Amino acid sequence: MRKFFTLCRPLLGWATALTLLVFGALAFVVEVQHHDGLIRGTQRQGEALGRQLASTIAAPLHQAETGQVVQLVSRVAQEPHVVYVGVFDRMGRPLVLHPQGTRLPIPEGAYPAPPASQPIVREVPLSRSVVSGEQRYPAGESVLDIALPVFAPESFQQQGGVRLGIGLQSVAEGMARTRRQVAQIGVITLLAVLLVSLIVARRTARPLRALLASITSLGQGRPVQWGPETLGGEVGELAEAFDAMARQLSQQREELERANGQLAKQIEELALFKRYHDTILRAITLGVLAVDLEGRVVTCNQAAERIIGHRLPDIRGKSCRDAFGSMQEINTLLWEALLGHETVTPQEIQFVRPDGARVPIEVTTSVLLNDRRPLEVLAVLKDLSSIRELEEQMRRSDRLAALGTLAAGIAHELKNPLTAIRTFSQLLPEKYQDESFRERFTKIVPQELGRINRIVNDLLQLAKPGRIEPRPVSLRDLLDQAVELHAERLEQAGITVQREFDPVLPRVPGDPDLLYRAFRNLIANAIEAMPQGGTLRVAARGPLPPGGEPTVLAAGPAVEVEVADTGTGIAEGIAGQLFNPFFTTKPKGTGLGLAVTHQIVEEHHGAIRVSSEPGRGSRFIVTLPVSQPARSLRSSEAEG
């Protein structure tokens, strides 16, 4: 019996709850509709009584016959359920109140006209002038307060109004009777539903008890025969389905055990691969840094920890910005790879470690894919410190070699004019009286001294640059001036000049005198390369985007100046020596012009390169930044 009630308890509970819910909703709807019907009936009765009173007192009120108005009001007050009656003039002042001394449920003068500050006389239809509403009477009784206007006979001019209070006691009594009837019906319905639920539950519980016993036997491992003779009807079908499910679960358990064995083997293989992977990462000298798709650091090897100066536990799970702080370059490279999902070519940056040390590193980023879907971003970090030290040693060796070449060049270039000056000085006492000797002396000695002076000035330019005061410079004007300086030589040599300037060429920050000297040297060099005539091309274009071409600076937009000739060209193997001091291929050259030009371009944070084809001419390309550098080389050296 206890098991029966245990099985039936949910059914009885749901049946009771559903019955109460449905019946409660129906009772609420019936009560609301019945209440509204009673209120509407009372309202219609009150409005009819009010209209009758308004029409009967219109004439006496217009003629100021107050006694007749009082009689009519008293007659209406005798009607059943009428609590109070009031007549008001058009200003809202009470003329007649029944019973005497009545306090209306709302302030006097507030019916249906606007506040007393506004005139009450309005031309409005009667049907739209009725105001009614349920109010609380001062005595505690609920009343239906009805207010109607009173119009003068044969006109629509409002001359006052009437108010009636209809008691709602009858409505409350009717609602109480309705609630008692609904409650009686509800109790009977609930008892009927419970009785039906018990009958249905009893018929359902018998096969369910049998099914429960069968499930218990199945759980204890005893065989159970499912069939209509044991469990009939829908419960028997449920038992057969349960048996099929049990067999299927047994098969799935066996499959899961096999899959578990395979998974354990794969986990062991993955662990072995991870140890192998970790061993490789520890052994390589390149740093490897992994970042997830949200920009958080996942892992890095020991080489990466050594390069960036951070331990993995300190940065794991942090975003790139939080982990690397103000290192905008590496943050930008990682986010470009994250957003573009593509490999970024190696780029060199200066990484600042937490201890303040600056380390040159080369960063290569690539996206790790899983089924063609991005999984992580790998950054390979290469420490360039040792390479830069080796390069510095090589540059030091090159400088020593260049110093030897420079010393030899200085000795060679100064020896010839000094020899001539010495010869003339030795012969001066003997041949001073010779007029032709004096003429050659006054011509050759100053010429050789000027040559020495030019060599010394060029050497000073190379050895210790002066102070640069950068200001906006028009490259078009400088190039035009440099071409005009050599106009006579160009005409004598039969050289045609082609000028190609972009229409909107930005100004560059720099020293106009130094830049003019650099362009003058390039044009003079091109003229000397075309002794038989040809074409001199002078071009300037910009601004060019950063990093767009090999000649464009990576730091920002730049302007490119090109000086090209159609001369003999430069022999292979010597293009890299053109900017070395005292290196020249011309019999009368000093080898300092291009070296000075190269020095001036570098002082302006620019770049210069040369390309040549023997027999077809040469091209010198100068690239200058458009934005002013934070600090020029000349200024820093002058301050130091």
C-alpha positions in Angstrom: 0.0 0.0 0.0 2.9 2.3 0.8 4.4 1.7 -2.6 1.0 2.4 -4.2 0.8 5.8 -2.6 4.5 6.5 -3.4 3.8 5.9 -7.1 0.4 7.8 -7.0 1.6 10.8 -5.0 3.0 12.7 -8.0 -0.1 12.0 -10.1 -2.5 13.1 -7.3 -0.4 16.2 -6.6 -0.3 17.3 -10.3 -4.0 16.6 -10.7 -4.8 18.7 -7.6 -2.5 21.5 -8.6 -3.9 21.6 -12.1 -7.5 21.5 -10.9 -6.9 24.4 -8.5 -5.0 26.4 -11.1 -7.7 26.0 -13.8 -10.6 26.5 -11.4 -8.9 29.5 -9.7 -8.4 31.1 -13.1 -12.1 30.5 -14.1 -13.3 31.8 -10.7 -11.2 34.9 -11.1 -12.6 35.5 -14.6 -16.2 34.9 -13.5 -15.8 37.3 -10.5 -14.2 40.0 -12.6 -16.9 39.8 -15.3 -19.7 39.6 -12.7 -18.3 42.6 -10.8 -18.0 44.6 -14.0 -21.5 43.7 -15.0 -22.9 44.8 -11.6 -21.0 48.1 -11.7 -22.1 48.8 -15.3 -25.7 48.1 -14.3 -25.5 50.4 -11.3 -23.7 53.0 -13.5 -26.5 52.9 -16.1 -29.1 53.2 -13.4 -27.3 56.2 -11.8 -26.7 58.0 -15.1 -30.4 57.6 -16.0 -31.5 58.9 -12.7 -28.9 61.8 -13.0 -30.1 62.7 -16.5 -33.7 62.7 -15.3 -32.8 65.0 -12.4 -30.7 67.3 -14.7 -33.6 67.6 -17.2 -36.3 68.3 -14.5 -34.3 71.0 -12.6 -33.0 72.8 -15.8 -36.0 75.2 -15.9 -36.3 75.9 -12.1 -32.5 76.3 -11.9 -32.6 78.7 -14.8 -35.5 80.7 -13.2 -33.7 80.6 -9.7 -36.7 78.7 -8.2 -34.6 77.1 -5.4 -37.6 75.6 -3.6 -38.7 73.5 -6.5 -35.1 72.4 -7.0 -35.0 71.2 -3.4 -38.2 69.2 -3.8 -36.9 67.5 -6.9 -33.6 66.7 -5.2 -35.4 65.3 -2.2 -37.5 63.1 -4.4 -34.5 61.7 -6.1 -32.8 61.1 -2.8 -35.6 58.8 -1.8 -34.6 56.3 -4.6 -33.0 53.0 -3.4 -29.2 53.0 -3.0 -28.9 56.8 -3.5 -26.4 58.0 -0.8 -26.3 61.7 -1.7 -27.5 64.2 -4.3 -26.0 67.7 -5.0 -26.8 70.6 -7.3 -24.1 73.1 -8.2 -24.0 76.4 -10.1 -21.8 76.9 -13.1 -18.9 78.1 -10.9 -18.9 74.8 -9.0 -20.5 76.1 -5.8 -23.1 73.9 -4.1 -26.7 75.1 -4.2 -28.5 72.1 -2.8 -27.0 69.1 -0.9 -29.0 66.1 0.4 -28.6 65.1 3.1 -27.7 68.5 4.5 -24.0 68.9 5.4 -22.9 66.1 3.1 -19.1 65.9 2.5 -18.6 64.6 -1.0 -15.9 62.0 -1.6 -14.0 64.4 -3.9 -13.4 68.2 -3.4 -16.4 70.4 -4.3 -16.1 72.1 -7.6 -13.8 69.3 -9.0 -16.6 67.7 -11.0 -16.8 67.6 -14.3 -15.6 71.1 -15.1 -11.9 72.2 -14.9 -10.4 73.8 -11.8 -12.2 76.9 -10.5 -9.5 79.1 -12.2 -11.1 78.2 -15.6 -14.6 79.1 -16.7 -17.2 76.3 -16.5 -19.5 77.5 -19.2 -18.6 75.5 -22.4 -20.5 74.5 -25.5 -20.2 70.7 -25.3 -22.6 67.9 -26.1 -24.4 66.4 -23.2 -23.4 62.8 -24.0 -19.8 63.7 -23.5 -20.2 65.5 -20.2 -20.9 62.6 -17.9 -18.2 61.8 -15.3 -18.4 58.7 -13.1 -16.1 56.7 -10.9 -16.0 54.5 -7.8 -15.1 56.5 -4.7 -14.9 56.0 -0.9 -17.6 57.9 0.9 -16.5 59.6 4.1 -18.8 57.3 6.1 -16.7 54.4 4.8 -19.2 53.1 2.2 -18.1 52.6 -1.4 -20.2 54.7 -3.8 -20.4 55.2 -7.5 -19.9 59.0 -7.9 -21.7 60.4 -11.0 -21.6 64.0 -12.2 -23.6 65.5 -15.1 -23.9 69.0 -16.5 -27.2 71.0 -16.4 -27.9 73.0 -19.5 -30.3 75.9 -19.9 -33.6 75.2 -21.6 -33.4 75.3 -25.4 -29.7 76.0 -25.4 -26.4 74.2 -24.8 -25.2 76.7 -22.3 -24.1 75.0 -19.2 -25.6 76.6 -16.1 -24.6 74.1 -13.4 -24.4 70.4 -12.6 -25.7 67.6 -10.5 -23.8 64.9 -8.6 -25.2 61.6 -7.3 -23.7 59.0 -5.1 -25.0 55.5 -5.7 -24.2 53.0 -2.9 -22.4 49.8 -4.0 -23.6 47.7 -1.0 -25.8 45.7 -3.3 -22.9 45.0 -5.6 -20.8 43.8 -2.6 -23.6 41.5 -1.5 -24.0 40.1 -5.0 -20.3 39.4 -5.2 -20.4 37.6 -1.9 -23.2 35.3 -3.0 -21.2 34.6 -6.2 -18.1 33.7 -4.3 -19.9 31.3 -2.1 -21.5 29.6 -5.1 -18.1 29.4 -6.9 -16.4 28.0 -3.8 -19.1 25.2 -3.5 -18.7 24.3 -7.1 -14.8 24.3 -6.7 -14.9 21.9 -3.7 -17.2 19.5 -5.5 -15.0 19.6 -8.7 -11.8 19.0 -6.6 -13.3 15.9 -4.9 -14.4 14.5 -8.3 -11.0 15.1 -9.8 -9.3 13.4 -6.8 -11.6 10.4 -7.1 -10.9 10.0 -10.8 -7.2 10.4 -10.2 -7.2 7.7 -7.6 -9.0 5.3 -10.0 -6.6 6.0 -12.8 -3.5 5.8 -10.5 -4.6 2.4 -9.2 -5.0 1.0 -12.7 -1.6 2.5 -13.7 0.3 1.5 -10.5 -0.2 -2.2 -10.9 1.9 -2.7 -14.0 4.4 -0.1 -12.8 5.0 -2.1 -9.6 5.7 -5.1 -11.8 8.0 -3.1 -13.9 9.8 -1.8 -10.8 10.3 -5.3 -9.6 11.7 -6.4 -13.0 14.1 -3.4 -13.0 15.3 -4.3 -9.5 15.9 -7.9 -10.6 17.7 -6.7 -13.7 19.9 -4.5 -11.5 20.7 -7.5 -9.3 21.7 -9.5 -12.3 18.8 -11.9 -12.3 17.2 -12.7 -15.7 13.8 -11.2 -16.4 11.4 -12.4 -19.0 9.6 -9.5 -20.7 6.4 -10.1 -22.5 2.7 -9.5 -22.5 2.0 -12.4 -20.1 4.2 -10.6 -17.5 3.6 -7.0 -18.2 0.8 -6.1 -20.6 -0.2 -3.0 -22.5 1.9 0.1 -22.8 3.9 -0.8 -19.7 5.0 -4.1 -21.4 6.1 -2.1 -24.4 8.1 0.2 -22.1 9.7 -2.9 -20.4 10.7 -4.3 -23.8 12.2 -0.9 -24.7 14.1 -0.9 -21.4 15.5 -4.3 -22.0 16.7 -3.3 -25.5 18.2 -0.2 -23.9 20.0 -2.4 -21.3 21.5 -4.6 -24.0 22.6 -1.5 -25.9 24.2 0.0 -22.8 26.1 -3.2 -22.3 27.5 -3.1 -25.8 28.4 0.6 -25.5 30.2 -0.1 -22.2 32.3 -2.7 -23.9 33.0 -0.2 -26.8 33.9 2.5 -24.3 36.3 0.2 -22.5 38.0 -0.5 -25.8 38.1 3.2 -26.7 39.4 4.0 -23.3 42.3 1.6 -23.9 43.1 3.2 -27.3 42.8 6.7 -25.7 45.3 5.7 -22.9 47.7 4.5 -25.6 47.3 7.8 -27.5 47.8 9.8 -24.3 51.0 7.9 -23.7 52.1 8.6 -27.3 51.2 12.3 -26.8 53.2 12.4 -23.6 56.2 10.9 -25.3 55.8 13.4 -28.2 55.5 16.3 -25.7 58.7 15.2 -23.9 60.4 15.0 -27.4 59.0 18.4 -28.3 60.1 20.0 -25.0 63.6 18.5 -25.4 63.9 20.1 -28.9 62.6 23.4 -27.6 65.2 23.4 -24.8 68.0 22.4 -27.1 67.5 25.0 -29.9 69.0 28.5 -29.5 66.1 30.2 -31.1 63.3 31.5 -28.9 59.8 30.2 -29.5 56.8 32.1 -28.1 53.2 30.9 -28.5 50.2 33.2 -28.3 46.5 32.2 -28.5 43.9 33.8 -30.7 43.0 36.3 -27.9 46.5 37.5 -27.7 47.4 35.8 -24.4 50.8 34.1 -23.9 50.5 30.3 -23.9 54.1 29.1 -23.6 57.7 29.8 -24.5 61.0 27.9 -24.3 64.1 28.7 -22.2 65.8 30.5 -25.1 62.8 32.9 -25.4 63.0 33.5 -21.6 66.7 34.3 -21.9 66.1 36.6 -24.9 63.1 38.6 -23.6 64.2 38.5 -19.9 60.8 37.2 -18.6 60.1 33.8 -17.0 57.2 31.8 -18.4 55.2 31.7 -15.1 55.3 35.5 -14.9 53.8 36.0 -18.4 51.7 32.9 -19.0 48.0 33.8 -19.5 48.8 37.6 -19.8 48.0 39.6 -22.9 50.8 40.7 -25.1 50.3 44.3 -24.0 50.5 43.4 -20.3 53.4 41.0 -20.8 55.7 43.1 -22.9 54.5 46.6 -21.8 55.7 49.4 -24.0 57.3 47.1 -26.6 54.9 48.3 -29.4 56.9 46.6 -32.2 56.6 43.0 -31.0 53.0 43.6 -30.0 52.2 44.9 -33.5 53.9 41.9 -35.2 51.9 39.4 -33.0 48.6 41.2 -33.6 49.2 41.5 -37.4 49.7 37.7 -37.4 46.6 37.2 -35.3 44.4 39.4 -37.5 45.9 38.4 -40.8 46.3 34.7 -40.1 49.5 34.7 -42.2 53.2 34.4 -41.8 55.1 37.6 -41.3 58.5 37.9 -42.9 61.5 38.3 -40.4 61.7 41.8 -39.0 64.4 43.2 -36.7 63.4 45.1 -33.6 65.0 46.5 -30.5 63.6 44.7 -27.5 63.9 46.3 -24.1 64.2 43.8 -21.2 62.8 44.4 -17.8 66.3 45.4 -16.6 66.5 48.1 -19.3 68.9 46.3 -21.5 68.2 46.7 -25.3 68.6 43.5 -27.3 68.4 43.4 -31.1 66.2 40.5 -32.1 64.8 39.1 -35.3 61.1 38.2 -35.1 59.3 35.8 -37.5 55.6 35.1 -36.8 53.5 32.3 -38.3 50.0 30.9 -37.6 49.6 27.4 -36.3 46.6 25.8 -38.1 44.4 22.9 -37.0 42.3 21.5 -39.9 42.9 24.9 -41.7 41.6 26.8 -38.7 44.0 29.1 -36.8 44.9 27.7 -33.4 47.9 29.8 -32.2 50.5 32.3 -33.3 54.1 31.2 -33.0 56.9 33.8 -32.8 60.4 32.7 -33.5 62.9 35.0 -31.8 66.6 35.2 -32.9 69.1 37.0 -30.7 71.2 39.2 -32.9 73.5 40.5 -30.2 76.5 38.2 -31.1 75.9 38.9 -34.8 75.9 42.7 -34.2 79.1 42.3 -32.2 80.7 40.4 -35.1 79.4 43.1 -37.5 80.9 45.8 -35.3 84.3 44.0 -35.3 84.1 43.8 -39.1 83.2 47.4 -39.3 86.1 48.2 -37.1 88.4 46.2 -39.3 86.9 48.0 -42.4 87.5 51.3 -40.7 91.1 50.4 -40.0 91.5 49.3 -43.6 89.8 52.5 -44.8 92.0 54.5 -42.5 95.0 53.0 -44.2 93.6 53.7 -47.6 92.7 57.2 -46.4 96.2 57.8 -45.2 97.6 56.6 -48.5 95.2 58.7 -50.4 96.0 61.8 -48.4 99.7 61.3 -48.9 99.2 60.8 -52.6 96.8 63.7 -53.1 98.9 66.1 -51.0 102.3 65.0 -52.3 101.7 66.3 -55.9 100.7 69.8 -55.0 103.3 70.0 -52.2 106.0 68.8 -54.7 105.0 71.5 -57.1 105.0 74.2 -54.4 108.4 73.0 -53.1 109.9 73.1 -56.6 108.8 76.6 -57.2 109.9 77.7 -53.8 113.4 76.3 -54.4 113.7 78.0 -57.8 112.2 81.3 -56.6 115.5 82.8 -55.4 117.3 82.0 -58.7 114.5 82.7 -61.2 112.7 85.5 -59.4 113.9 88.0 -62.1 112.5 85.7 -64.9 109.1 87.2 -65.7 107.7 84.0 -67.3 108.7 82.1 -64.1 106.9 84.6 -61.9 103.8 84.3 -64.1 103.8 80.5 -63.7 104.6 80.8 -60.0 101.6 83.1 -59.4 99.4 80.8 -61.4 100.4 77.3 -60.3 101.2 77.8 -56.6 97.8 79.4 -55.7 96.1 76.7 -57.8 97.9 73.9 -55.9 97.2 75.6 -52.5 93.5 75.8 -53.4 93.6 72.1 -54.3 95.1 71.3 -50.9 92.5 73.5 -49.2 89.6 71.6 -51.0 91.1 68.3 -49.9 91.4 69.5 -46.3 87.8 70.8 -46.3 86.4 67.5 -47.7 88.4 65.6 -45.0 87.0 67.8 -42.3 83.5 67.2 -43.7 84.1 63.5 -43.5 85.9 63.5 -40.1 83.8 65.9 -38.1 80.5 67.0 -39.5 79.2 70.5 -38.6 76.0 71.3 -36.7 72.8 70.8 -38.8 69.9 73.2 -38.3 67.1 71.4 -40.1 64.4 73.5 -41.8 61.9 72.7 -44.6 63.7 72.4 -47.9 62.3 72.4 -51.4 64.1 69.7 -53.3 62.8 71.0 -56.6 64.5 74.3 -56.1 67.8 72.7 -54.9 67.9 70.4 -58.0 67.1 73.3 -60.4 69.9 75.3 -58.8 72.4 72.4 -59.1 71.5 71.9 -62.8 71.8 75.6 -63.5 75.3 75.7 -61.9 76.5 73.2 -64.5 74.5 74.7 -67.4 77.6 75.8 -69.4 79.4 72.4 -68.9 76.2 70.6 -70.0 75.9 72.7 -73.1 79.6 72.3 -74.0 79.4 68.5 -73.5 76.2 68.2 -75.6 74.1 66.8 -72.7 70.3 67.0 -72.7 68.6 67.4 -69.3 65.3 65.7 -68.4 63.5 67.0 -65.3 60.8 64.8 -63.8 59.2 66.1 -60.5 56.0 65.0 -58.9 53.3 67.8 -58.9 52.9 67.7 -55.1 56.4 67.2 -53.8 56.6 67.6 -50.0 59.4 69.5 -48.4 62.0 67.6 -46.4 63.7 68.8 -43.1 67.4 69.4 -43.6 70.3 71.8 -44.3 69.8 73.3 -47.8 73.5 74.1 -48.3 74.6 70.6 -47.5 71.9 69.0 -49.6 72.7 71.4 -52.5 76.4 70.3 -52.2 75.4 66.6 -52.3 73.2 67.0 -55.5 75.9 69.2 -57.1 78.4 66.4 -56.6 76.0 63.8 -58.1 75.3 66.0 -61.2 79.0 66.8 -61.7 79.8 63.1 -61.4 77.1 62.3 -64.1 78.5 65.0 -66.4 82.1 63.6 -66.1 80.7 60.1 -67.0 79.4 61.5 -70.4 82.3 63.1 -72.2 80.7 62.4 -75.6 77.3 63.8 -74.6 74.1 62.0 -73.6 71.0 62.5 -71.4 71.0 63.6 -67.7 67.8 62.6 -65.9 67.0 64.4 -62.7 63.8 63.2 -61.0 62.0 63.6 -57.6 58.9 61.8 -56.4 57.0 61.4 -53.2 55.8 61.1 -50.6 56.3 57.3 -50.7 54.8 54.9 -48.1 57.2 53.4 -45.6 58.8 50.1 -46.6 57.1 50.0 -50.0 60.3 49.6 -52.0 63.9 48.7 -51.2 64.8 52.4 -51.4 62.1 53.6 -49.2 62.8 54.1 -45.5 61.0 51.9 -43.0 60.5 54.6 -40.4 58.0 56.7 -42.3 57.1 58.4 -45.6 60.0 59.5 -47.7 61.0 61.4 -50.9 63.2 59.8 -53.6 65.7 61.8 -55.8 67.2 60.1 -58.8 70.2 61.3 -60.8 70.8 59.1 -63.9 73.2 59.4 -66.8 73.7 57.5 -70.1 77.5 57.4 -69.8 80.0 54.6 -69.7 78.6 53.1 -66.5 80.6 51.5 -63.6 82.6 48.4 -63.9 81.4 45.3 -62.1 82.9 44.8 -58.6 83.7 48.5 -57.8 80.2 49.8 -57.1 80.6 49.0 -53.4 83.8 51.2 -53.2 82.4 54.3 -54.8 81.6 56.0 -51.5 85.1 55.2 -50.0 87.3 58.3 -49.5 89.9 58.8 -52.3 88.5 56.0 -54.4 88.0 57.3 -58.0 88.1 56.0 -61.5 88.8 59.5 -63.0 92.4 60.6 -63.7 91.7 64.1 -62.2 89.4 63.2 -59.4 90.2 63.2 -55.7 87.7 60.5 -54.7 86.1 62.6 -52.0 82.9 63.9 -53.8 80.8 60.8 -53.5 82.2 60.1 -50.0 81.0 63.6 -48.9 77.7 63.1 -50.6 77.2 59.8 -48.8 78.1 61.5 -45.5 75.6 64.3 -46.0 72.7 61.9 -46.9 73.4 59.8 -43.8 73.5 62.9 -41.6 69.9 63.6 -42.9 68.9 60.1 -41.9 68.5 59.1 -45.5 69.9 56.4 -47.8 71.8 56.3 -51.1 72.3 53.5 -53.5 73.7 53.1 -57.0 72.9 50.8 -59.9 74.8 50.7 -63.2 75.1 48.8 -66.4 78.5 49.1 -68.1 78.1 50.9 -71.4 74.5 52.1 -70.6 74.9 54.5 -67.7 74.4 54.7 -63.9 71.6 55.7 -61.5 72.1 57.3 -58.1 69.0 57.2 -55.9 68.8 59.3 -52.7 66.0 58.7 -50.2 65.2 61.3 -47.6 62.6 61.2 -44.8 59.7 63.6 -44.9 59.3 63.9 -41.2 62.0 65.6 -39.1 64.2 63.1 -37.1 64.2 63.5 -33.4 67.9 64.2 -33.2 70.4 64.6 -36.1 73.8 63.0 -36.2 75.5 66.4 -36.4 73.7 67.8 -33.4 74.5 64.8 -31.2 78.2 64.8 -32.1 78.4 68.6 -31.7 76.8 68.3 -28.2 79.1 65.4 -27.3 
